[in-house]
Amino acid sequence: MPASDLRRVHAVTDNFFFWQGLRWIPIGVALIVFSIAMMPAVPLSKAVRPWIGVPFLAIAFWLSTRVLGRYYARHFGRVRMDLSRHKTRTSVKWFVVYPAIAAAFIVDARWHPPVLVSALVFGAAIEAYRESTGGGRLHYVVAAVGFVAFSLLPALGVLFTGKGALGAVIGLTGVVYAIGGLLDHREMVRILGANDVSDVSAV
């Protein structure tokens, strides 16, 4: 196997869970449903809107963890990751990325800046996700650039700021989950192949 191909295989197996793209599609659909429910044009009461996406998210997580988890175990086996190799990624995720997203939502909802800070943060988070989970997958570069462009829409008068805009950011995130997940799966199949696997592999 050429060294470049071997590096790609290692990048996938070292971040195996994150390349199982079909897992992200149900979550993406649930986020899109939640985004639609939050649109002012949808005839729903304010008390109901935030709860519309809850059952969809519950079903999505069940599909992602139980149904699709078994699918990937059956066709690709299992990889026991060395968690010590990813301590930096885990720390940055919990202590930098997630707090930054929460803070960006608060800024956009409360102060209505002319640029969607949450979209900028999501763009940066997507690129950080791509780099920290094996690189490659240029569709995430396109998605990150798309979020940056989306952040400018209020300044151009195309999108109102406030909670409605946050719903649009969540919907765009759902689209990235769904399309990115499908492309991740295709890329993993191309790199690793897919076969029925009865035993458990460890890398």
C-alpha positions in Angstrom: 0.0 0.0 0.0 1.4 3.4 -0.9 2.4 5.5 2.1 -0.2 8.2 1.3 -3.0 5.6 1.3 -1.7 4.1 4.5 -1.8 7.6 6.2 -5.4 8.0 5.0 -6.4 4.6 6.5 -4.8 5.5 9.8 -6.5 8.9 9.8 -9.9 7.2 9.4 -9.3 4.4 12.0 -7.8 6.8 14.5 -11.0 8.8 14.3 -13.3 6.0 13.3 -16.5 7.2 15.1 -16.4 10.6 13.5 -16.2 9.2 10.0 -19.4 7.1 10.4 -21.3 9.7 8.4 -24.7 8.0 8.3 -25.0 8.6 12.0 -25.1 12.4 11.5 -28.0 12.4 8.9 -30.9 11.8 11.3 -29.5 14.5 13.6 -29.2 16.8 10.7 -32.9 16.2 9.7 -34.0 16.8 13.3 -32.1 20.1 13.4 -33.8 21.1 10.1 -37.2 20.3 11.5 -36.4 22.4 14.6 -35.3 25.3 12.4 -38.5 25.2 10.4 -40.6 25.1 13.6 -38.7 28.3 14.8 -39.6 30.3 11.7 -42.0 33.1 12.4 -44.1 32.2 9.3 -44.9 28.8 10.7 -48.3 29.0 12.5 -47.2 27.7 15.9 -47.5 29.2 19.4 -44.3 30.5 21.1 -44.9 28.0 23.9 -44.8 25.0 21.4 -42.1 26.1 19.1 -39.0 25.1 21.2 -40.5 21.6 21.9 -41.3 20.6 18.3 -37.8 19.3 17.6 -37.5 17.3 20.9 -39.2 14.1 19.6 -37.3 14.3 16.3 -34.0 14.7 18.2 -34.9 11.7 20.4 -35.6 9.5 17.4 -32.5 10.8 15.6 -30.2 9.9 18.6 -31.8 6.4 18.7 -31.2 5.9 15.0 -27.7 7.3 15.3 -26.5 5.2 18.3 -28.5 2.0 18.1 -29.5 1.4 14.5 -26.6 2.9 12.6 -24.1 2.0 15.3 -25.0 -1.7 14.7 -24.8 -1.1 10.9 -21.3 0.2 11.1 -20.2 -2.5 13.5 -21.5 -5.2 11.2 -20.0 -3.8 8.0 -16.8 -2.2 9.3 -16.1 -3.8 12.6 -15.2 -1.9 15.7 -12.1 0.2 16.6 -11.0 0.7 20.1 -9.5 4.1 20.1 -6.7 5.2 22.3 -8.5 8.1 24.1 -5.2 9.4 25.4 -4.3 10.4 21.8 -7.3 12.8 21.7 -7.1 14.6 25.0 -6.4 17.9 23.4 -9.3 17.6 21.0 -11.7 16.7 23.9 -10.5 19.5 26.1 -10.8 22.1 23.3 -14.3 20.8 22.4 -15.7 21.1 25.9 -13.8 24.1 27.2 -13.5 26.3 24.0 -15.8 25.3 21.2 -19.1 24.6 23.1 -18.8 27.6 25.4 -18.0 29.8 22.3 -21.1 28.5 20.5 -23.3 29.2 23.6 -21.8 32.7 24.0 -22.3 33.4 20.3 -26.0 32.5 20.5 -26.4 34.8 23.5 -24.7 37.7 21.7 -26.8 37.2 18.5 -30.1 36.9 20.5 -29.5 39.8 22.9 -27.5 42.4 21.0 -28.4 41.7 17.3 -25.0 42.5 15.8 -24.9 43.2 12.0 -22.9 40.0 11.5 -24.1 36.7 12.8 -21.5 35.8 15.4 -22.9 32.3 15.8 -22.4 31.5 12.1 -18.8 32.7 12.3 -18.2 30.4 15.3 -19.9 27.5 13.6 -17.7 28.0 10.5 -14.5 28.0 12.7 -15.8 24.9 14.6 -16.4 23.0 11.4 -12.9 23.6 10.2 -11.5 22.6 13.6 -13.6 19.5 13.5 -12.3 18.5 10.1 -8.7 19.1 11.1 -8.9 17.3 14.4 -10.7 14.2 13.0 -8.3 13.2 10.3 -8.3 16.0 7.8 -9.4 15.6 4.2 -13.1 16.0 3.4 -13.0 19.2 1.5 -16.8 19.5 1.8 -16.3 20.8 5.3 -14.1 23.5 4.0 -17.0 24.5 1.7 -19.3 24.4 4.6 -17.1 26.6 6.8 -16.8 29.2 4.0 -20.6 29.0 3.6 -21.1 29.8 7.3 -18.8 32.8 7.0 -20.8 34.0 3.9 -24.1 33.4 5.8 -22.9 35.5 8.7 -22.8 38.5 6.5 -26.4 38.3 5.3 -27.8 40.6 8.1 -25.3 43.3 7.1 -26.5 43.0 3.5 -30.1 43.4 4.6 -31.0 39.8 3.4 -31.6 38.3 6.9 -33.0 39.8 10.1 -31.0 39.4 13.2 -32.3 37.9 16.5 -33.9 34.6 17.4 -35.2 34.1 13.8 -31.6 34.2 12.5 -30.5 31.7 15.1 -33.1 29.3 13.8 -31.7 29.7 10.3 -28.2 29.0 11.6 -29.5 25.8 13.3 -31.1 24.8 10.0 -27.9 25.4 8.1 -26.1 23.3 10.6 -28.6 20.5 10.0 -28.0 20.7 6.3 -24.2 20.4 6.9 -24.8 17.4 9.2 -26.9 15.6 6.6 -24.9 16.3 3.5 -21.5 16.1 5.3 -22.5 12.8 6.9 -23.4 11.3 3.5 -20.1 12.4 2.0 -18.2 11.2 5.0 -19.7 7.8 4.6 -18.9 7.7 0.9 -15.3 8.7 1.7 -14.9 6.1 4.4 -16.3 3.3 2.1 -13.8 4.4 -0.6 -10.9 4.3 1.9 -11.8 1.2 3.9 -14.2 -0.8 1.8 -17.3 -2.4 3.4 -17.8 -6.0 4.3 -19.7 -8.0 6.8 -17.5 -8.3 9.9 -18.1 -10.8 12.6 -15.2 -10.1 14.8 -14.0 -7.0 16.6 -10.9 -5.3 15.4 -8.7 -3.0 17.5 -6.4 -0.3 16.2 
